[in-house]
C-alpha cells in the first residue's frame, strides 16, 4: 500500500501577510491602524497606562492621565463611538449618586468619558467603569469631540 501526501501553498501573490491576519483577529488593533491612516478625530483609552489620547489621524491632539474602572467595575474594552454629549449629567448607581457631572460623553450604555471633581486619583483605576478626566481636560476634550467620534479602549 502506498500513501502519498500533497502539500499545497498558495502562490506568494495570494498569501495573506501575518500582520493582516493579526489585525483581522484583533478588531481593536485593526481599528487603531485604520484610524491612524485617516485624518479622523478619535480617542484612545489605554487602561494599562491609565491614559487618554485624543488623535487626529496619527497626530496626537491631547494626552491626559485618567482614572478608569476598578477591578470590580471594569471599563469595557472595544471600539465605540460617542453616542451623546451632556454639559452636565447626574450619575447614579447602587452605591453612588453624583450630581453635576461635567462634560459627559456617553459611548456605550452608561459608560462615559467625563470630568471628575470629586477625586484627584488620576492614574489609578477608581471608577465604576467610566473614564474619569480632570475637569479642565474634560472640557477641552468635550469641545474637541463630536457625537460619532470613535473611541478605542484597550489594555
Secondary structure, 3 states (H helix, E strand, C coil): CCCCCCCCCCCHHHCCCHHHHHHHHCHHHHHHHHHHHCCCEEEEEECCCCEEEEEECCEEEEEEECECECHHHCCCCEEEECCEEEEEEEEEECCEEEEEEEEEEEEECCEEEEECCCCCCCCCCCECCCEEECHHHHHHHHHHCCCCCEEEEEC
